[in-house]
Amino acid sequence: QLQLVESGGGLVQPGGSLTLPCAASGYTLVYYAIGWFRRVPGKGREGISCVSISDGSTEYADSVKGRFTIARDNAKNTVYLHLNNLESENTAIYYCAARRPLDRGVQATCALAVTYFGAWGQGAQVTVAS
């Protein structure tokens, strides 16, 4: 069973940076798509970025383009979300999630919709405050 574990959350000042690793175990991530989502109290989960593991293609929500970067390390079976120039409105719980391949050897398509992802991490709290 695929398990995902986020880490790296914490308190950061406005304008600061943070990196969130998403470590996978149980399956090798090749042909999976890994997405990052965030949730603020009272709202649903917002998709912010996704990476296709086999070819490294990426997708970003408009709200984070130019400030957040998603990257993969296939040797470590880990996906990273680099958060730069953080603002207070970026305070949220950040989750990574996996979209499995529909067929063997077929890369899962990136998407920023919650319903496409079946395995989720427990979340990492990011708080941006001075």
Accessible surface in RSA format (square Angstrom, percent):
REM  Atomic radii and reference values for relative SASA: ProtOr
REM  Chains: A
REM  Algorithm: Lee & Richards
REM  Probe-radius: 1.40
REM  Slices: 20
REM RES _ NUM      All-atoms   Total-Side   Main-Chain    Non-polar    All polar
REM                ABS   REL    ABS   REL    ABS   REL    ABS   REL    ABS   REL
RES GLN A   1   175.45  98.1 130.55  95.4  44.90 106.9  46.93  99.9 128.52  97.5
RES LEU A   2    18.63  10.4   8.86   6.3   9.77  24.6   8.86   6.2   9.77  26.3
RES GLN A   3   108.26  60.5 104.14  76.1   4.12   9.8  20.80  44.3  87.46  66.3
RES LEU A   4     9.01   5.0   0.00   0.0   9.01  22.6   0.00   0.0   9.01  24.2
RES VAL A   5    82.08  54.0  80.47  72.8   1.61   3.9  80.47  69.9   1.61   4.4
RES GLU A   6     5.02   2.9   0.00   0.0   5.02  12.0   0.00   0.0   5.02   4.1
RES SER A   7    56.66  47.9  50.37  67.2   6.30  14.5  41.50  88.4  15.16  21.2
RES GLY A   8    36.57  45.1   0.00   N/A  36.57  45.1  23.94  65.7  12.63  28.3
RES GLY A   9    35.62  43.9   0.00   N/A  35.62  43.9   5.86  16.1  29.76  66.6
RES GLY A  10    30.62  37.8   0.00   N/A  30.62  37.8  30.45  83.6   0.16   0.4
RES LEU A  11   130.50  72.7  98.13  70.2  32.37  81.4  98.13  68.9  32.37  87.1
RES VAL A  12    19.88  13.1  14.92  13.5   4.96  12.0  19.88  17.3   0.00   0.0
RES GLN A  13   123.94  69.3 121.97  89.1   1.97   4.7  31.27  66.6  92.67  70.3
RES PRO A  14    71.27  51.9  49.60  45.2  21.67  78.8  50.01  41.3  21.26 132.1
RES GLY A  15    48.26  59.5   0.00   N/A  48.26  59.5  22.31  61.2  25.95  58.1
RES GLY A  16    21.77  26.8   0.00   N/A  21.77  26.8  21.23  58.3   0.54   1.2
RES SER A  17    66.23  56.0  45.78  61.1  20.45  47.1  29.16  62.1  37.07  51.9
RES LEU A  18    37.11  20.7  29.96  21.4   7.15  18.0  35.90  25.2   1.21   3.3
RES THR A  19    56.58  40.2  44.79  45.4  11.78  28.1  25.91  34.8  30.66  46.4
RES LEU A  20     0.00   0.0   0.00   0.0   0.00   0.0   0.00   0.0   0.00   0.0
RES PRO A  21    34.35  25.0  34.35  31.3   0.00   0.0  34.35  28.4   0.00   0.0
RES CYS A  22     0.80   0.6   0.70   0.8   0.10   0.2   0.00   0.0   0.80   0.9
RES ALA A  23    45.81  42.1  43.72  67.5   2.09   4.8  43.81  61.7   2.00   5.3
RES ALA A  24    12.55  11.5   0.02   0.0  12.53  28.5   0.41   0.6  12.14  32.2
RES SER A  25    59.11  50.0  54.50  72.7   4.61  10.6  46.46  98.9  12.65  17.7
RES GLY A  26    60.77  74.9   0.00   N/A  60.77  74.9  26.13  71.7  34.64  77.6
RES TYR A  27   117.38  54.8 107.38  61.1  10.00  26.0  70.17  52.7  47.22  58.2
RES THR A  28    95.19  67.7  82.46  83.6  12.74  30.4  45.73  61.4  49.47  74.8
RES LEU A  29     4.47   2.5   4.36   3.1   0.10   0.3   4.36   3.1   0.10   0.3
RES VAL A  30    70.89  46.6  65.81  59.6   5.09  12.3  65.84  57.2   5.05  13.7
RES TYR A  31    76.86  35.9  76.86  43.7   0.00   0.0  33.69  25.3  43.17  53.2
RES TYR A  32    24.29  11.3  24.29  13.8   0.00   0.0   9.73   7.3  14.55  17.9
RES ALA A  33     0.00   0.0   0.00   0.0   0.00   0.0   0.00   0.0   0.00   0.0
RES ILE A  34     0.12   0.1   0.12   0.1   0.00   0.0   0.12   0.1   0.00   0.0
RES GLY A  35     0.00   0.0   0.00   N/A   0.00   0.0   0.00   0.0   0.00   0.0
RES TRP A  36     0.00   0.0   0.00   0.0   0.00   0.0   0.00   0.0   0.00   0.0
RES PHE A  37     0.00   0.0   0.00   0.0   0.00   0.0   0.00   0.0   0.00   0.0
RES ARG A  38    21.01   8.8  20.42  10.4   0.59   1.4   2.69   3.7  18.32  11.1
RES ARG A  39    78.82  33.1  76.89  39.2   1.93   4.6  16.12  22.0  62.70  38.0
RES VAL A  40    39.57  26.0  38.44  34.8   1.13   2.7  38.51  33.5   1.06   2.9
RES PRO A  41   125.06  91.1 104.15  94.9  20.91  76.0 107.98  89.1  17.08 106.2
RES GLY A  42    88.35 109.0   0.00   N/A  88.35 109.0  44.73 122.8  43.62  97.7
RES LYS A  43   145.36  70.9 129.29  79.3  16.07  38.3  81.24  73.1  64.12  68.3
RES GLY A  44    59.88  73.8   0.00   N/A  59.88  73.8  38.63 106.0  21.25  47.6
RES ARG A  45    87.97  36.9  64.50  32.9  23.47  55.9  11.93  16.3  76.04  46.1
RES GLU A  46    70.73  40.6  65.04  49.2   5.68  13.5  40.75  78.8  29.97  24.5
RES GLY A  47    10.32  12.7   0.00   N/A  10.32  12.7   0.14   0.4  10.18  22.8
RES ILE A  48     0.00   0.0   0.00   0.0   0.00   0.0   0.00   0.0   0.00   0.0
RES SER A  49     0.07   0.1   0.07   0.1   0.00   0.0   0.07   0.2   0.00   0.0
RES CYS A  50     0.00   0.0   0.00   0.0   0.00   0.0   0.00   0.0   0.00   0.0
RES VAL A  51     2.10   1.4   2.10   1.9   0.00   0.0   2.10   1.8   0.00   0.0
RES SER A  52     5.78   4.9   5.78   7.7   0.00   0.0   0.54   1.2   5.24   7.3
RES ILE A  53     4.20   2.4   4.20   3.1   0.00   0.0   4.20   3.0   0.00   0.0
RES SER A  54    46.27  39.1  17.65  23.5  28.63  65.9  16.26  34.6  30.02  42.1
RES ASP A  55    97.42  68.2  65.28  65.0  32.14  76.0  38.98  91.8  58.43  58.3
RES GLY A  56    20.08  24.8   0.00   N/A  20.08  24.8   4.36  12.0  15.73  35.2
RES SER A  57    57.93  48.9  47.47  63.3  10.46  24.1  48.29 102.8   9.64  13.5
RES THR A  58    64.78  46.1  33.98  34.4  30.80  73.4  12.56  16.9  52.22  78.9
RES GLU A  59    67.71  38.9  63.07  47.7   4.64  11.1  26.70  51.6  41.01  33.5
RES TYR A  60    49.83  23.3  38.16  21.7  11.67  30.4  31.98  24.0  17.85  22.0
RES ALA A  61    16.81  15.5  11.67  18.0   5.15  11.7  16.81  23.7   0.00   0.0
RES ASP A  62   120.99  84.7  98.07  97.6  22.92  54.2  38.24  90.0  82.75  82.5
RES SER A  63    58.37  49.3  32.34  43.2  26.03  60.0  44.96  95.7  13.40  18.8
RES VAL A  64     0.09   0.1   0.00   0.0   0.09   0.2   0.09   0.1   0.00   0.0
RES LYS A  65   121.38  59.2 100.85  61.9  20.53  48.9  56.81  51.1  64.56  68.8
RES GLY A  66    85.07 104.9   0.00   N/A  85.07 104.9  43.51 119.4  41.56  93.1
RES ARG A  67    42.86  18.0  40.39  20.6   2.47   5.9  26.69  36.5  16.17   9.8
RES PHE A  68     5.43   2.7   0.05   0.0   5.39  14.0   0.05   0.0   5.39  15.4
RES THR A  69    64.07  45.6  64.07  65.0   0.00   0.0  39.78  53.4  24.29  36.7
RES ILE A  70     7.88   4.5   0.00   0.0   7.88  19.0   0.00   0.0   7.88  21.4
RES ALA A  71    37.00  34.0  31.73  49.0   5.27  12.0  37.00  52.1   0.00   0.0
RES ARG A  72    88.66  37.2  61.63  31.4  27.03  64.4   3.43   4.7  85.22  51.7
RES ASP A  73    43.80  30.7  39.02  38.8   4.78  11.3  13.26  31.2  30.55  30.5
RES ASN A  74    81.02  55.9  59.85  57.8  21.17  51.0  34.12  82.1  46.90  45.3
RES ALA A  75   105.14  96.7  57.00  88.0  48.15 109.5  70.07  98.7  35.07  92.9
RES LYS A  76   138.17  67.4 117.49  72.1  20.68  49.2  73.43  66.1  64.73  69.0
RES ASN A  77    28.86  19.9  27.64  26.7   1.22   2.9  18.02  43.4  10.84  10.5
RES THR A  78    12.37   8.8  10.64  10.8   1.73   4.1   3.48   4.7   8.89  13.4
RES VAL A  79     0.41   0.3   0.41   0.4   0.00   0.0   0.41   0.4   0.00   0.0
RES TYR A  80    46.85  21.9  46.85  26.7   0.00   0.0  33.12  24.9  13.72  16.9
RES LEU A  81     0.00   0.0   0.00   0.0   0.00   0.0   0.00   0.0   0.00   0.0
RES HIS A  82    59.67  32.6  59.67  41.5   0.00   0.0  41.53  42.8  18.13  21.1
RES LEU A  83     0.07   0.0   0.00   0.0   0.07   0.2   0.00   0.0   0.07   0.2
RES ASN A  84    61.06  42.1  61.06  59.0   0.00   0.0  18.82  45.3  42.24  40.8
RES ASN A  85    82.46  56.9  79.03  76.4   3.43   8.3  18.95  45.6  63.51  61.4
RES LEU A  86     1.36   0.8   0.00   0.0   1.36   3.4   0.00   0.0   1.36   3.7
RES GLU A  87    65.99  37.9  64.16  48.5   1.84   4.4  22.58  43.7  43.41  35.4
RES SER A  88    68.14  57.6  58.96  78.7   9.19  21.2  33.11  70.5  35.03  49.1
RES GLU A  89   121.08  69.5  96.78  73.2  24.30  57.9  60.96 117.9  60.13  49.1
RES ASN A  90     2.54   1.8   2.54   2.5   0.00   0.0   0.00   0.0   2.54   2.5
RES THR A  91    42.93  30.5  38.85  39.4   4.08   9.7  36.61  49.2   6.32   9.6
RES ALA A  92     2.08   1.9   0.00   0.0   2.08   4.7   2.08   2.9   0.00   0.0
RES ILE A  93    48.57  27.6  48.51  36.1   0.06   0.1  48.51  34.9   0.06   0.2
RES TYR A  94     0.00   0.0   0.00   0.0   0.00   0.0   0.00   0.0   0.00   0.0
RES TYR A  95    13.19   6.2  13.19   7.5   0.00   0.0   4.86   3.6   8.33  10.3
RES CYS A  96     0.00   0.0   0.00   0.0   0.00   0.0   0.00   0.0   0.00   0.0
RES ALA A  97     0.00   0.0   0.00   0.0   0.00   0.0   0.00   0.0   0.00   0.0
RES ALA A  98     2.80   2.6   0.48   0.7   2.32   5.3   0.48   0.7   2.32   6.1
RES ARG A  99    36.80  15.5  36.47  18.6   0.33   0.8   4.40   6.0  32.40  19.6
RES ARG A 100   156.33  65.6 152.41  77.7   3.92   9.3  51.44  70.3 104.89  63.6
RES PRO A 101    25.02  18.2  19.13  17.4   5.89  21.4  19.13  15.8   5.89  36.6
RES LEU A 102   146.91  81.8 118.17  84.5  28.73  72.2 118.39  83.1  28.51  76.7
RES ASP A 103    93.94  65.8  87.69  87.3   6.25  14.8  21.75  51.2  72.19  72.0
RES ARG A 104   229.37  96.3 200.69 102.3  28.68  68.3  84.59 115.6 144.78  87.7
RES GLY A 105    42.38  52.3   0.00   N/A  42.38  52.3  18.05  49.5  24.34  54.5
RES VAL A 106    79.90  52.6  76.42  69.2   3.48   8.4  79.89  69.4   0.01   0.0
RES GLN A 107    42.19  23.6  26.24  19.2  15.95  38.0  26.24  55.9  15.95  12.1
RES ALA A 108     4.63   4.3   0.44   0.7   4.19   9.5   4.63   6.5   0.00   0.0
RES THR A 109    93.56  66.5  86.06  87.2   7.50  17.9  57.98  77.9  35.57  53.8
RES CYS A 110    18.68  14.1   9.31  10.4   9.37  22.0   9.31  23.6   9.37  10.1
RES ALA A 111    16.40  15.1  13.74  21.2   2.66   6.1  16.40  23.1   0.00   0.0
RES LEU A 112    43.71  24.3  24.52  17.5  19.19  48.2  26.00  18.3  17.71  47.7
RES ALA A 113    39.77  36.6  33.86  52.3   5.91  13.4  39.60  55.8   0.16   0.4
RES VAL A 114    57.74  38.0  53.05  48.0   4.69  11.3  53.05  46.1   4.69  12.7
RES THR A 115   129.88  92.4  93.89  95.2  35.99  85.8  86.51 116.2  43.37  65.6
RES TYR A 116   111.57  52.1  96.06  54.7  15.51  40.3  52.43  39.4  59.14  72.9
RES PHE A 117    11.14   5.6   0.00   0.0  11.14  29.0   0.84   0.5  10.31  29.5
RES GLY A 118    72.78  89.8   0.00   N/A  72.78  89.8  40.64 111.5  32.14  72.0
RES ALA A 119    25.80  23.7  19.70  30.4   6.10  13.9  24.66  34.7   1.14   3.0
RES TRP A 120    68.81  27.6  39.71  19.2  29.10  68.3  30.17  16.1  38.64  62.7
RES GLY A 121     8.38  10.3   0.00   N/A   8.38  10.3   1.44   4.0   6.94  15.5
RES GLN A 122   115.72  64.7  83.39  60.9  32.33  77.0  73.31 156.0  42.41  32.2
RES GLY A 123    12.16  15.0   0.00   N/A  12.16  15.0   0.31   0.8  11.85  26.5
RES ALA A 124    10.65   9.8   4.13   6.4   6.52  14.8  10.65  15.0   0.00   0.0
RES GLN A 125    87.37  48.9  77.48  56.6   9.89  23.5  50.04 106.5  37.33  28.3
RES VAL A 126     0.00   0.0   0.00   0.0   0.00   0.0   0.00   0.0   0.00   0.0
RES THR A 127    45.52  32.4  45.52  46.2   0.00   0.0  33.39  44.8  12.14  18.3
RES VAL A 128     4.76   3.1   0.00   0.0   4.76  11.5   0.00   0.0   4.76  12.9
RES ALA A 129    42.00  38.6  35.48  54.7   6.52  14.8  39.89  56.2   2.11   5.6
RES SER A 130   129.40 109.3  69.00  92.1  60.40 139.1  54.21 115.4  75.19 105.3
END  Absolute sums over single chains surface
CHAIN  1 A     6559.7       4876.1       1683.7       3513.3       3046.5
END  Absolute sums over all chains
TOTAL          6559.7       4876.1       1683.7       3513.3       3046.5
